[in-house]
Amino acid sequence: MKRRWLLITVVLFVVLPVLPVYAYGDPSGGLLFQVLMPTLAAIWGMWMVFANSIRRRLGNMLRRLRGTSIDQNGGSL
């Protein structure tokens, strides 16, 4: 059964490039927009999910670099 699918796949890869294709690339940047916007939406969504954790970690790292500490009430000394 696997050989049959392999044979069909190979035949398709050999035959399909021979067939004429009537298409063109859209020069208006539509493809760029279709790729870029979902990518930016995914990055923004991940930022919204992890923003609090990222801010806390960056704040702790900056405090360590400055040499300041946090008092018992959560404020900087």
N, C-alpha and C positions, 0 to 999 in steps of 0.2 A: 504494500500500500504506500509506503514512504517513497519507493522508487517511482511510482506513478506520479505522485505530486511533484517530485523532483524533476521528472521529465516534463511535466506540464509547465513548471516554472521556467525551466531552461528554454523550452520552445517559445514561451511568451516573451522572454527577454531577447530572443533572437528575432522573432517575427515583428514585434511591436515597433522597434525603431525604423523598420522599413516603411511602415504606413505613413502617409503624409499627414501632417498636423497643421491646421490652420488656426494659429493663435499668435498673440503678441504679448510682450511684457508691457504693463501699464506704466507709462512714464510719469504719471501724476503723483506717485508716492503712496498710492493706496495700500500696497503691500507693506510698506514701512509703517504706516499708521496701524494696520491690522496686527502687526507684530509688536510694535512699540507700546501701544496703549494697554493691552493685557499684561505685558511685562511690568509696566509702571504700576498698574493696579495691584498686581501681586506683591510687588515690593512695598507699596503703601499699606496694603493689608497686613503684611508681616510686621511692618513698623508699628501699626496700631495695636497688634497683638502683643508685641514684645517691647513696646516703648518704655513702659515703667521699669522693667528689669534692666534695659539698656541704660536708662538715665541713672538708676541707682548704682550700677556697676561703674559707669564713667565717673560719677560723683565720688565714689569710694577711691577710685584710682587717682583722681585729681587731689583728693585730700591726702593720700599717702605721698604723692609727689611734692605737695606743699609742706608736708610735715605737720599738718593740723590734726586734731582729734575731735571726736564727737563726745559731748557730755551726756549725762544720763537722760536729759530731756530731749535729745535728738538735735540740738543746735550745735553749731561749731564754737569752739573755744578760741 
